[in-house]
Amino acid sequence: MFKAFKKALSAMLHSPQAPVAMQRMLTRTRFDYRKAIGDGLDSSVVTAPIQWIQRAAPEANLTVKRKDRAGQVTQLDDHPMLALIARPNAFYGDLTLWTATVMSYCLAGNAYWIKLRNGIGRPGELWYVPHWLMEPKGSQDGTEFLTHYLYSPGGGHEPLRLDPADVVHFRQGMDPRNPRLGLSPIDGVIREIFMDLESSNFVASLLRNMGVPGVVISPKNGGVVSAEDVEATKAWFSQAFSGDRRGGPLVMGAPTDVSPYGFNPQQMNMSEARDIAEERICACLGIPAAVVGFGSGLQSTKVGATMEEMVKLAWRNGVLPIMRVLADELDRSLLPDFGNTAGLKSGWDVSDVLALQDDLDKKASRWNTMVGGGWAQVYEGREDMGLEVDDSHRIYLRPAMSLEVPAGAPPRLPDPTPQPQTGQQPVPPKGEKARAGIAARRSGAAYLRALQGQEAPLSKAFEQTLKRFFKTFGKDARAVAAPLLQAEDVGPKAADAGEAKADDLIVSQILDRLGIAAHRTTFQRLYEAHFVETAKAVSEAAELLGISGSLPDPVARAIAAAGGRRSGLVDLTAQAREGLFDALAEGRAAGEGAAQLAERIGVHIESGPWGSSEIRARTIARTETKYAQNVSTIERAKAAAVERFIVFDGRLGPDRSDPDHIARDGSIVSADEASQMASDEHPNGTLSFAPYFGDDD
């Protein structure tokens, strides 16, 4: 008995084919509905929702990611499997391949690709095969679940035995009647599909008249009419009351009965029966009928559900489950053909799917809350949002002003010993006030670190904006200067002949046509927008100090106005004028003509007093971002009734920082003093402020 039991556990037998009992017709009928509806490709109630899935799926992008032992995830955009799927063969691309695959998957629950291998044994081509041409087979004795696939290409060719390693078989779960196959999603609505087809055929047949006349004309009281009169009356009636003569008066020369016969449009209304088919087929595919455009689904939108919500539901319940199955099968059947698969995983990037953007926004907000609350790592949030991660992200962000308070105990303040300034001796804390002051300084340092983390991204974004502005500025100057220089024949020959106008007149004409005022307004708007964006980031950092993260409108307006004033410090007119004179002088010295001079003018206008537009944009962006952070800190804290600020400066050490700046590091100043210090700060300075809540009295 033990040996028999052990044998039963160690060997699995499989049915070589579906049991005959499972191949019967639908329950409670002897009519073969499956045979009647065929492959379903000529049924609109079937193809409409499937085609919606086909159109929606390409919005997502197939990816391959690697997760190493440290947990770092890297997206492999150049993986050879992705390249093969993008160009599966010489006759169609990935979109055609996927749409055909989705059609077979939804119709039959099975979709197949054949892999044609190259000289080194790797897949070199992929070919979609209609599901009715392929059949998985097991061993006749039942000892092997899958031995080969039988491919029947037709056209007089013998069926081919294909190794399972050369076939990618996407299947919808398992069909209990044959576990080697997937179960068709629409297999349970065969009757409903037949109902829709028959309803359509019935109405179409009626519209073809089915041999039923529109009206019956008969003699009154059983009179007898000759065959010649019958034909004459028929021809006359058709001619007099068809086409554009419909609705005309009828006058008969003898007592006659004229009776309507046949079906009116209301009697041919089959909408209720067809609605059932639409609803159930869409339900099986996970697609709300409304997004397909079916009338039954559009009626449901009147009871509260919006189309936007319906589309999201279609993605979550219909498209994404299918795509996850497809990606999972690629991991099993195709990815191993390209080498080691350790840590590799296929998936779909849905960040470009418009219908899911709100979901992504909500997901990002949820992670912001968890990471900002300090109970989830930055690493976890970035990984879940599909961003690259490394060990530097394995950190928690916790508010500096949060204090650890054991249950039932009073708050416990930190008790650090403050670090002395250069040339000073350590000063021990003196009582609770001193300890609170130390805690406030520690909080200010945490706030400063948050600002430093924001500074580089803000500066880079502003740099790109300024670079585009200066490029446009130079392009406009080039376009204005070219015709003026050409018309005045400005160049070395004209200069030698003494026919060229004075440079100052030409410069004035170019500046006048360039419209400096309009460019100055644009420049001011860019400054204002950047200062407001910086203020929003500063408000987020202010939450570390317990200040609300919202940005009141008066504060935003004050900060934007500060940005506008700062833009005025850049004298575009003077810089443009100087650039024009330099360009003309250099160009003439080089013997350039009008076209070359115009090009040189564009370059000088872009770069201004700097060597290039890139250096110009980078320098301004760094200086103004630091100033915007200081102004935003001061204005935001003043709105929260903060009156004093701690100064951070001279942080680079004695060899690189001004001694005066080192001396004021750690000092406490008023809001007005802080504003003046920020205004007086020279470019590339390191001056920063943090709200101060301590008590030094």
C-alpha positions as CSV (number, residue, x, y, z in Angstrom):
1,M,0.0,0.0,0.0
2,F,2.8,2.4,0.8
3,K,4.5,1.7,-2.5
4,A,1.3,2.2,-4.4
5,F,0.6,5.5,-2.6
6,K,4.1,6.7,-3.3
7,K,3.7,5.9,-7.0
8,A,0.5,7.8,-7.1
9,L,2.2,10.9,-5.8
10,S,5.3,10.7,-8.0
11,A,3.5,10.3,-11.4
12,M,0.8,12.5,-12.9
13,L,-1.3,11.3,-15.8
14,H,-3.0,13.6,-18.3
15,S,-5.9,13.0,-20.6
16,P,-4.7,12.9,-24.2
17,Q,-7.8,14.6,-25.3
18,A,-11.0,16.3,-24.0
19,P,-13.5,13.8,-22.6
20,V,-16.4,13.1,-25.0
21,A,-18.9,14.1,-22.3
22,M,-17.3,17.6,-22.2
23,Q,-17.7,18.1,-26.0
24,R,-21.5,18.1,-26.0
25,M,-23.6,21.0,-27.1
26,L,-24.9,23.8,-24.8
27,T,-27.0,22.8,-21.9
28,R,-30.8,22.2,-22.6
29,T,-30.5,22.3,-26.4
30,R,-29.6,20.1,-29.3
31,F,-28.9,22.9,-31.6
32,D,-25.2,23.6,-32.3
33,Y,-25.0,27.3,-31.4
34,R,-21.2,27.2,-31.6
35,K,-21.2,26.0,-35.1
36,A,-23.9,28.5,-36.0
37,I,-22.0,31.6,-35.0
38,G,-18.7,30.4,-36.6
39,D,-15.5,32.2,-35.6
40,G,-17.4,35.3,-34.5
41,L,-15.5,37.7,-36.7
42,D,-18.6,38.7,-38.6
43,S,-20.5,39.6,-35.4
44,S,-20.4,43.3,-34.5
45,V,-21.5,42.6,-30.9
46,V,-18.3,40.5,-30.5
47,T,-15.8,42.5,-32.6
48,A,-16.7,46.0,-31.3
49,P,-15.5,45.5,-27.7
50,I,-12.5,43.4,-28.8
51,Q,-11.5,46.2,-31.2
52,W,-11.8,48.7,-28.4
53,I,-9.2,46.7,-26.5
54,Q,-7.0,46.5,-29.6
55,R,-7.1,50.3,-29.9
56,A,-6.4,50.9,-26.2
57,A,-3.6,48.4,-25.5
58,P,-0.9,50.2,-27.6
59,E,-1.0,53.2,-25.3
60,A,1.0,51.1,-22.8
61,N,4.7,50.2,-23.6
62,L,6.2,46.7,-23.1
63,T,9.3,46.9,-20.8
64,V,11.9,44.5,-19.3
65,K,13.3,45.4,-15.9
66,R,16.1,43.8,-13.9
67,K,16.1,43.7,-10.1
68,D,19.5,43.0,-8.6
69,R,20.2,41.5,-5.2
70,A,20.3,44.9,-3.6
71,G,16.8,45.5,-4.8
72,Q,17.8,48.1,-7.4
73,V,15.5,48.1,-10.4
74,T,16.9,49.0,-13.9
75,Q,14.8,49.3,-17.0
76,L,16.4,47.6,-20.0
77,D,15.2,49.6,-23.0
78,D,17.7,47.9,-25.3
79,H,16.8,44.3,-24.4
80,P,16.9,42.1,-27.5
81,M,13.4,40.6,-26.8
82,L,11.9,44.1,-27.0
83,A,13.8,44.7,-30.3
84,L,12.5,41.5,-31.8
85,I,8.9,42.2,-30.8
86,A,9.1,45.7,-32.2
87,R,10.1,44.2,-35.6
88,P,8.9,40.6,-35.5
89,N,9.4,40.0,-39.2
90,A,9.7,41.8,-42.5
91,F,6.0,42.1,-43.2
92,Y,4.4,43.7,-40.1
93,G,5.4,45.4,-36.8
94,D,4.6,45.1,-33.2
95,L,1.2,46.9,-33.3
96,T,-0.1,44.5,-35.9
97,L,1.3,41.5,-33.9
98,W,-0.3,42.6,-30.7
99,T,-3.7,43.5,-32.2
100,A,-4.0,40.1,-33.9
101,T,-2.9,38.4,-30.6
102,V,-5.5,40.2,-28.6
103,M,-8.2,39.2,-31.2
104,S,-7.4,35.5,-30.9
105,Y,-7.0,35.7,-27.1
106,C,-10.5,37.3,-26.7
107,L,-12.3,35.2,-29.3
108,A,-10.8,31.8,-28.4
109,G,-8.9,32.2,-25.1
110,N,-5.8,31.1,-27.1
111,A,-3.3,33.0,-29.2
112,Y,-0.1,31.7,-30.8
113,W,3.3,33.0,-32.0
114,I,5.7,30.8,-33.9
115,K,9.4,31.4,-33.3
116,L,11.8,31.1,-36.3
117,R,15.3,30.8,-35.1
118,N,18.5,32.2,-36.6
119,G,21.9,30.5,-37.0
120,I,22.8,30.7,-33.3
121,G,19.5,29.3,-32.1
122,R,17.9,32.5,-31.0
123,P,14.5,33.7,-32.2
124,G,15.0,35.8,-35.3
125,E,11.4,36.1,-36.4
126,L,8.0,36.0,-34.7
127,W,4.8,35.1,-36.6
128,Y,1.2,35.3,-35.4
129,V,-0.8,32.1,-36.2
130,P,-4.7,32.1,-36.2
131,H,-5.9,30.1,-33.3
132,W,-7.8,27.6,-35.4
133,L,-4.6,26.5,-37.2
134,M,-2.8,25.4,-34.0
135,E,-3.5,22.6,-31.5
136,P,-1.5,21.6,-28.4
137,K,-1.0,17.8,-28.0
138,G,0.1,15.5,-25.2
139,S,1.4,12.0,-25.2
140,Q,-1.1,9.2,-26.0
141,D,-0.3,7.4,-22.8
142,G,-1.0,10.5,-20.7
143,T,2.4,10.6,-19.1
144,E,3.4,13.9,-20.8
145,F,1.2,17.0,-20.5
146,L,2.5,18.6,-23.7
147,T,4.7,17.0,-26.3
148,H,4.2,19.2,-29.4
149,Y,1.9,21.6,-31.2
150,L,0.2,20.6,-34.4
151,Y,0.3,23.4,-36.9
152,S,-2.1,23.0,-39.9
153,P,-1.2,25.8,-42.4
154,G,-3.6,24.4,-45.1
155,G,-3.1,24.8,-48.8
156,G,-2.4,21.2,-49.3
157,H,0.4,21.1,-46.7
158,E,0.6,18.4,-44.2
159,P,0.2,19.4,-40.5
160,L,3.6,20.2,-38.9
161,R,4.7,19.0,-35.4
162,L,6.3,22.0,-33.6
163,D,8.4,21.8,-30.5
164,P,6.8,23.6,-27.6
165,A,10.0,25.7,-27.3
166,D,9.2,27.2,-30.7
167,V,5.7,28.3,-29.8
168,V,4.5,31.1,-27.6
169,H,1.1,30.1,-26.4
170,F,-1.0,32.9,-24.7
171,R,-4.0,31.4,-22.9
172,Q,-6.9,32.6,-20.9
173,G,-6.6,30.4,-17.8
174,M,-7.4,26.8,-18.5
175,D,-10.3,25.1,-20.2
176,P,-11.4,22.3,-17.9
177,R,-12.5,20.3,-21.0
178,N,-8.9,20.5,-22.2
179,P,-6.3,21.9,-19.8
180,R,-3.8,22.4,-22.6
181,L,-6.0,25.2,-23.9
182,G,-7.3,28.5,-22.5
183,L,-11.0,29.1,-22.0
184,S,-12.6,31.6,-24.4
185,P,-13.9,34.6,-22.5
186,I,-17.0,34.7,-24.6
187,D,-17.7,30.9,-24.5
188,G,-20.4,31.5,-21.9
189,V,-22.4,33.9,-24.2
190,I,-22.7,31.8,-27.3
191,R,-26.5,31.9,-27.2
192,E,-26.5,35.7,-26.8
193,I,-24.2,36.1,-29.8
194,F,-26.6,33.9,-31.8
195,M,-29.5,36.0,-30.6
196,D,-27.8,39.2,-31.9
197,L,-27.0,37.6,-35.3
198,E,-30.5,36.3,-35.7
199,S,-32.1,39.6,-34.7
200,S,-30.0,41.3,-37.3
201,N,-30.8,38.8,-40.0
202,F,-34.5,38.9,-39.2
203,V,-34.7,42.7,-39.6
204,A,-32.6,42.7,-42.7
205,S,-34.8,40.0,-44.2
206,L,-37.9,42.1,-43.5
207,L,-36.3,45.1,-45.0
208,R,-35.7,43.0,-48.1
209,N,-39.5,42.5,-48.0
210,M,-39.3,38.7,-47.8
211,G,-41.9,38.7,-50.6
212,V,-44.4,40.5,-48.5
213,P,-46.2,43.4,-50.4
214,G,-46.5,46.9,-48.9
215,V,-50.3,47.2,-49.6
216,V,-53.1,45.0,-50.9
217,I,-55.5,46.4,-53.5
218,S,-58.6,44.3,-54.0
219,P,-62.1,45.0,-55.7
220,K,-64.9,45.9,-53.4
221,N,-67.5,43.2,-52.5
222,G,-65.6,40.4,-54.1
223,G,-65.6,41.7,-57.7
224,V,-63.6,40.0,-60.4
225,V,-60.9,41.8,-62.3
226,S,-59.2,40.6,-65.4
227,A,-55.4,39.8,-65.4
228,E,-54.8,42.7,-67.8
229,D,-56.5,45.1,-65.4
230,V,-54.5,43.8,-62.4
231,E,-51.2,44.4,-64.2
232,A,-52.3,47.8,-65.4
233,T,-53.4,48.8,-61.9
234,K,-50.2,47.5,-60.3
235,A,-48.0,49.5,-62.8
236,W,-50.1,52.6,-62.4
237,F,-50.0,52.4,-58.6
238,S,-46.2,51.9,-58.5
239,Q,-45.6,54.8,-60.9
240,A,-48.0,57.2,-59.1
241,F,-47.1,56.5,-55.5
242,S,-43.4,55.5,-55.5
243,G,-40.3,57.7,-55.3
244,D,-40.9,61.4,-55.1
245,R,-44.7,60.9,-55.6
246,R,-45.2,59.2,-52.3
247,G,-48.0,60.7,-50.3
248,G,-50.1,61.8,-53.3
249,P,-53.9,61.5,-53.4
250,L,-55.4,58.2,-54.5
251,V,-58.6,58.2,-56.6
252,M,-60.0,54.8,-57.8
253,G,-62.6,54.5,-60.6
254,A,-64.5,51.7,-58.9
255,P,-65.2,50.5,-55.4
256,T,-61.8,49.3,-54.1
257,D,-60.2,48.2,-50.8
258,V,-56.6,49.4,-50.2
259,S,-55.1,47.8,-47.0
260,P,-51.6,48.1,-45.6
261,Y,-49.7,44.9,-45.1
262,G,-46.3,43.9,-43.5
263,F,-44.3,45.2,-40.5
264,N,-43.9,48.8,-39.4
265,P,-40.6,50.0,-37.8
266,Q,-41.9,49.6,-34.3
267,Q,-42.8,46.0,-34.9
268,M,-39.2,45.4,-36.2
269,N,-37.6,46.8,-33.0
270,M,-35.4,44.1,-31.5
271,S,-33.4,46.4,-29.2
272,E,-34.2,44.6,-26.0
273,A,-32.9,41.3,-27.2
274,R,-29.8,42.9,-28.7
275,D,-29.1,44.9,-25.5
276,I,-28.8,41.7,-23.6
277,A,-26.2,40.4,-26.0
278,E,-24.2,43.7,-25.8
279,E,-24.3,43.8,-22.0
280,R,-23.2,40.1,-21.4
281,I,-20.5,40.0,-24.0
282,C,-19.0,43.2,-22.7
283,A,-19.3,41.9,-19.1
284,C,-17.3,38.7,-20.1
285,L,-14.6,40.9,-21.6
286,G,-14.5,43.3,-18.6
287,I,-15.4,46.3,-20.8
288,P,-18.4,48.5,-19.9
289,A,-20.7,48.6,-22.9
290,A,-20.8,52.4,-22.8
291,V,-17.1,52.8,-23.8
292,V,-17.7,50.7,-26.9
293,G,-20.6,52.9,-27.9
294,F,-23.4,50.3,-27.4
295,G,-26.8,51.8,-26.7
296,S,-27.3,49.6,-23.7
297,G,-24.2,51.0,-22.1
298,L,-24.9,54.6,-22.9
299,Q,-28.2,54.3,-21.0
300,S,-26.3,53.4,-17.9
301,T,-24.3,56.6,-18.0
302,K,-27.5,58.5,-17.2
303,V,-27.6,57.0,-13.7
304,G,-24.4,58.6,-12.4
305,A,-21.4,56.9,-14.0
306,T,-19.4,59.2,-16.2
307,M,-17.7,58.1,-19.4
308,E,-14.3,58.9,-17.8
309,E,-15.0,56.4,-15.0
310,M,-16.2,53.8,-17.5
311,V,-13.0,54.1,-19.5
312,K,-10.9,53.6,-16.3
313,L,-13.0,50.6,-15.4
314,A,-12.4,49.2,-18.9
315,W,-8.7,49.5,-18.4
316,R,-8.6,48.0,-14.9
317,N,-11.0,45.1,-15.5
318,G,-10.5,44.5,-19.2
319,V,-7.2,45.7,-20.7
320,L,-4.7,45.4,-17.8
321,P,-5.6,41.8,-16.8
322,I,-5.0,40.7,-20.4
323,M,-1.7,42.5,-20.7
324,R,-0.5,41.0,-17.4
325,V,-1.2,37.5,-18.8
326,L,0.6,38.3,-22.0
327,A,3.7,39.7,-20.2
328,D,3.7,36.6,-17.8
329,E,3.8,34.3,-20.8
330,L,6.6,36.2,-22.4
331,D,8.6,35.7,-19.2
332,R,8.0,31.9,-19.5
333,S,8.2,31.3,-23.3
334,L,10.3,34.0,-25.0
335,L,12.5,35.8,-22.5
336,P,14.7,32.7,-21.7
337,D,15.7,32.5,-25.4
338,F,17.8,35.6,-24.9
339,G,20.1,34.4,-22.1
340,N,20.1,34.5,-18.3
341,T,16.7,35.7,-16.9
342,A,17.8,36.1,-13.3
343,G,16.1,39.2,-11.9
344,L,14.4,39.9,-15.2
345,K,10.7,40.6,-15.5
346,S,8.4,41.8,-18.3
347,G,5.7,44.3,-17.7
348,W,3.8,47.2,-19.1
349,D,4.6,50.9,-18.6
350,V,1.2,52.7,-18.3
351,S,2.5,56.1,-17.5
352,D,1.4,57.3,-21.0
353,V,-2.2,55.9,-20.7
354,L,-4.4,59.0,-20.5
355,A,-7.3,57.1,-18.8
356,L,-5.0,56.1,-15.9
357,Q,-3.3,59.5,-15.3
358,D,-5.7,60.3,-12.4
359,D,-4.9,57.0,-10.8
360,L,-1.2,57.7,-11.1
361,D,-1.7,61.1,-9.6
362,K,-3.6,59.6,-6.7
363,K,-0.9,56.9,-6.3
364,A,1.8,59.6,-6.2
365,S,-0.1,61.6,-3.6
366,R,-0.5,58.5,-1.5
367,W,3.2,57.9,-1.6
368,N,4.0,61.5,-0.9
369,T,1.9,61.2,2.2
370,M,3.6,57.9,3.3
371,V,7.1,59.1,2.6
372,G,6.5,62.6,3.9
373,G,5.0,61.1,7.1
374,G,8.2,59.2,7.7
375,W,6.8,55.7,7.8
376,A,7.8,54.6,4.3
377,Q,11.2,54.8,2.6
378,V,11.9,57.0,-0.4
379,Y,13.2,53.8,-2.0
380,E,9.8,52.1,-1.7
381,G,7.9,55.0,-3.2
382,R,10.2,55.4,-6.2
383,E,10.2,51.7,-6.9
384,D,6.4,51.5,-6.9
385,M,6.2,54.5,-9.2
386,G,8.5,52.9,-11.7
387,L,11.5,55.2,-11.1
388,E,15.1,54.1,-10.9
389,V,16.3,53.4,-7.3
390,D,19.6,52.8,-5.6
391,D,20.8,52.5,-2.0
392,S,20.9,56.2,-1.5
393,H,17.1,56.2,-1.6
394,R,16.9,53.8,1.4
395,I,16.1,56.7,3.8
396,Y,13.1,57.9,5.8
397,L,12.0,61.6,5.7
398,R,10.7,62.6,9.1
399,P,9.8,66.1,10.3
400,A,12.6,67.7,12.3
401,M,10.1,69.3,14.7
402,S,8.4,66.0,15.6
403,L,9.3,64.9,19.1
404,E,9.3,61.4,20.5
405,V,6.8,61.2,23.3
406,P,6.3,57.9,25.2
407,A,2.7,57.0,26.1
408,G,1.6,58.9,29.2
409,A,4.8,61.0,29.4
410,P,5.4,64.7,28.7
411,P,7.3,65.8,25.6
412,R,11.1,65.0,25.6
413,L,13.3,67.6,24.1
414,P,16.6,66.7,22.4
415,D,19.7,67.6,24.5
416,P,22.6,68.0,22.1
417,T,25.7,70.0,22.8
418,P,26.0,72.8,20.3
419,Q,29.0,72.8,18.0
420,P,31.2,75.9,18.6
421,Q,32.1,78.4,15.9
422,T,35.8,78.7,14.9
423,G,37.9,80.0,17.8
424,Q,35.2,79.4,20.4
425,Q,34.9,77.0,23.2
426,P,31.9,74.6,23.5
427,V,29.0,76.2,25.5
428,P,26.9,73.7,27.4
429,P,23.1,74.2,27.4
430,K,21.6,76.3,30.2
431,G,18.2,75.1,31.1
432,E,15.1,74.5,29.0
433,K,15.3,77.7,27.0
434,A,18.8,76.9,25.8
435,R,17.7,73.4,24.9
436,A,14.8,74.7,23.0
437,G,17.1,77.0,21.1
438,I,19.4,74.1,20.2
439,A,16.4,72.1,19.0
440,A,15.3,75.1,16.9
441,R,18.8,75.3,15.3
442,R,18.7,71.6,14.5
443,S,15.3,72.1,12.9
444,G,16.7,75.0,10.8
445,A,19.5,72.8,9.6
446,A,17.1,70.1,8.5
447,Y,15.1,72.8,6.7
448,L,18.3,74.0,5.0
449,R,19.0,70.4,3.8
450,A,15.5,70.2,2.3
451,L,16.1,73.5,0.4
452,Q,19.5,72.2,-0.8
453,G,17.8,69.1,-2.2
454,Q,15.3,71.3,-4.1
455,E,17.9,73.8,-5.4
456,A,19.5,71.8,-8.2
457,P,16.2,70.6,-9.9
458,L,14.7,74.1,-9.6
459,S,17.8,75.7,-11.0
460,K,18.1,73.2,-13.9
461,A,14.5,73.8,-14.9
462,F,14.9,77.5,-14.9
463,E,18.1,77.2,-16.8
464,Q,16.3,75.3,-19.6
465,T,13.6,78.0,-19.7
466,L,16.1,80.8,-19.9
467,K,18.1,79.0,-22.6
468,R,15.0,78.8,-24.8
469,F,14.3,82.4,-24.2
470,F,17.8,83.6,-25.2
471,K,17.8,81.3,-28.2
472,T,14.6,82.9,-29.3
473,F,16.0,86.3,-28.6
474,G,19.0,85.7,-30.8
475,K,16.9,84.1,-33.5
476,D,14.6,87.2,-33.7
477,A,17.7,89.5,-33.7
478,R,19.2,87.5,-36.6
479,A,15.9,87.7,-38.6
480,V,15.6,91.4,-38.0
481,A,19.3,92.2,-38.8
482,A,19.6,90.2,-42.0
483,P,17.4,92.3,-44.3
484,L,18.7,95.6,-42.8
485,L,22.3,94.7,-43.3
486,Q,21.5,93.4,-46.8
487,A,19.7,96.5,-47.8
488,E,22.4,98.8,-46.6
489,D,25.1,96.6,-48.2
490,V,26.9,96.4,-44.9
491,G,30.2,94.6,-45.3
492,P,33.9,95.1,-45.9
493,K,33.5,96.4,-49.5
494,A,30.8,98.9,-48.5
495,A,32.8,100.0,-45.5
496,D,35.9,100.6,-47.7
497,A,33.8,102.7,-50.1
498,G,32.4,104.8,-47.3
499,E,28.8,104.0,-48.2
500,A,27.9,102.1,-45.0
501,K,25.8,103.9,-42.4
502,A,27.3,104.6,-39.0
503,D,27.2,101.5,-36.7
504,D,25.1,103.4,-34.1
505,L,22.4,104.1,-36.6
506,I,22.3,100.5,-37.7
507,V,22.2,99.3,-34.1
508,S,19.3,101.6,-33.3
509,Q,17.4,100.3,-36.3
510,I,17.9,96.7,-35.3
511,L,16.9,97.4,-31.6
512,D,13.8,99.3,-32.8
513,R,12.6,96.4,-35.0
514,L,13.6,93.8,-32.5
515,G,11.0,95.1,-30.0
516,I,13.0,94.9,-26.7
517,A,10.0,95.9,-24.7
518,A,8.1,92.7,-25.7
519,H,11.1,90.5,-24.9
520,R,11.6,92.2,-21.6
521,T,7.9,91.5,-20.7
522,T,8.4,87.8,-21.6
523,F,11.6,87.8,-19.5
524,Q,9.8,89.2,-16.5
525,R,7.0,86.6,-16.8
526,L,9.6,83.8,-16.8
527,Y,11.2,85.2,-13.6
528,E,7.8,85.6,-11.9
529,A,6.8,82.0,-12.8
530,H,10.1,80.6,-11.5
531,F,9.8,82.5,-8.2
532,V,6.3,81.1,-7.6
533,E,7.4,77.6,-8.4
534,T,10.3,78.0,-6.0
535,A,7.9,79.3,-3.4
536,K,5.7,76.2,-3.7
537,A,8.7,74.0,-3.2
538,V,9.8,76.1,-0.2
539,S,6.3,75.7,1.3
540,E,6.6,71.9,1.1
541,A,9.9,72.2,3.0
542,A,8.3,74.4,5.6
543,E,6.1,71.5,6.7
544,L,9.3,70.1,8.3
545,L,9.0,73.1,10.8
546,G,5.2,72.6,11.3
547,I,4.3,75.4,9.0
548,S,1.3,74.7,6.7
549,G,2.4,73.6,3.2
550,S,-0.2,75.8,1.5
551,L,0.9,79.0,-0.3
552,P,-1.5,81.9,0.5
553,D,-2.3,84.1,-2.5
554,P,-0.9,87.3,-1.0
555,V,2.4,85.5,-0.3
556,A,2.5,84.2,-3.9
557,R,1.8,87.6,-5.3
558,A,4.5,89.2,-3.2
559,I,7.1,86.6,-4.2
560,A,6.1,86.9,-7.9
561,A,6.6,90.7,-7.6
562,A,10.0,90.1,-6.2
563,G,10.8,88.0,-9.2
564,G,9.6,90.7,-11.5
565,R,11.9,93.3,-9.8
566,R,14.8,90.9,-10.1
567,S,14.3,90.5,-13.8
568,G,14.7,94.3,-14.1
569,L,18.3,94.0,-12.9
570,V,19.2,92.3,-16.2
571,D,19.3,95.2,-18.7
572,L,18.4,93.5,-21.9
573,T,18.6,96.7,-23.9
574,A,22.1,97.6,-22.8
575,Q,23.3,94.0,-23.2
576,A,21.8,93.7,-26.7
577,R,23.3,97.1,-27.7
578,E,26.7,96.1,-26.6
579,G,26.4,92.7,-28.3
580,L,25.4,94.4,-31.6
581,F,28.4,96.7,-31.6
582,D,30.8,93.9,-30.7
583,A,29.3,91.7,-33.5
584,L,29.6,94.4,-36.1
585,A,33.2,95.2,-35.1
586,E,34.3,91.6,-35.1
587,G,32.5,90.8,-38.3
588,R,33.9,93.6,-40.3
589,A,37.4,92.9,-39.0
590,A,36.9,89.3,-40.2
591,G,35.8,90.6,-43.7
592,E,32.2,89.1,-43.3
593,G,29.3,90.0,-45.5
594,A,25.7,90.8,-44.5
595,A,24.6,87.1,-44.0
596,Q,27.6,86.3,-41.8
597,L,27.2,89.5,-39.8
598,A,23.6,88.6,-39.1
599,E,24.6,85.2,-37.9
600,R,27.2,86.7,-35.6
601,I,24.7,89.1,-34.2
602,G,22.4,86.3,-33.3
603,V,25.2,84.6,-31.3
604,H,26.1,87.8,-29.5
605,I,22.5,88.5,-28.6
606,E,22.0,85.0,-27.2
607,S,25.2,85.0,-25.1
608,G,25.1,88.6,-23.9
609,P,28.0,89.4,-21.6
610,W,28.8,85.7,-21.2
611,G,30.6,83.3,-23.4
612,S,27.5,81.5,-24.6
613,S,23.8,81.3,-24.0
614,E,24.3,78.1,-21.9
615,I,26.7,79.8,-19.5
616,R,24.4,82.9,-19.4
617,A,21.3,80.8,-18.5
618,R,23.2,78.6,-16.0
619,T,24.6,81.6,-14.1
620,I,21.4,83.5,-13.9
621,A,19.4,80.3,-12.9
622,R,21.7,79.5,-10.0
623,T,21.8,83.0,-8.6
624,E,18.1,83.7,-8.9
625,T,17.0,80.3,-7.6
626,K,19.0,80.9,-4.4
627,Y,17.6,84.4,-4.1
628,A,14.1,83.1,-4.8
629,Q,14.5,80.5,-2.0
630,N,15.5,83.2,0.5
631,V,12.7,85.5,-0.4
632,S,10.2,82.6,-0.3
633,T,11.5,81.5,3.1
634,I,11.1,85.0,4.5
635,E,7.7,85.8,3.0
636,R,6.3,82.4,3.8
637,A,7.5,82.5,7.4
638,K,6.3,86.1,7.9
639,A,2.8,85.0,6.8
640,A,3.0,82.3,9.6
641,A,3.8,85.1,12.2
642,V,7.5,84.1,12.3
643,E,9.6,87.2,13.3
644,R,13.1,85.9,13.5
645,F,15.4,83.9,11.2
646,I,18.6,81.9,11.7
647,V,21.4,82.7,9.3
648,F,23.3,80.0,7.5
649,D,26.4,81.2,5.6
650,G,30.1,80.7,5.1
651,R,29.6,77.0,5.0
652,L,32.5,76.4,2.7
653,G,35.2,77.0,5.3
654,P,37.8,79.7,5.9
655,D,39.7,79.1,2.7
656,R,36.6,79.5,0.4
657,S,34.2,81.7,2.4
658,D,34.4,85.4,3.3
659,P,35.3,85.9,7.0
660,D,32.3,88.2,7.4
661,H,30.0,85.5,6.1
662,I,31.6,82.9,8.4
663,A,31.0,85.3,11.3
664,R,27.3,85.8,10.7
665,D,26.7,82.0,10.4
666,G,24.3,80.9,13.1
667,S,23.2,84.5,14.0
668,I,19.6,85.3,14.6
669,V,18.1,88.3,12.7
670,S,14.8,89.9,12.2
671,A,12.7,89.6,9.0
672,D,13.7,93.1,7.8
673,E,17.4,92.3,8.4
674,A,17.0,89.0,6.5
675,S,15.4,90.8,3.6
676,Q,18.2,93.3,3.4
677,M,20.9,90.7,3.6
678,A,19.3,88.7,0.8
679,S,19.2,91.8,-1.4
680,D,22.8,92.6,-0.7
681,E,24.1,89.1,-1.4
682,H,26.5,88.8,-4.3
683,P,26.0,86.2,-7.1
684,N,27.1,82.6,-6.2
685,G,26.7,83.4,-2.5
686,T,25.8,80.7,0.0
687,L,23.5,82.8,2.2
688,S,20.4,81.0,3.4
689,F,17.8,81.4,6.1
690,A,15.5,79.3,8.2
691,P,12.6,80.3,10.4
692,Y,13.7,80.4,14.1
693,F,11.4,79.4,16.9
694,G,13.8,79.4,19.8
695,D,14.1,81.7,22.7
696,D,17.6,83.2,23.3
697,D,16.6,85.6,26.1
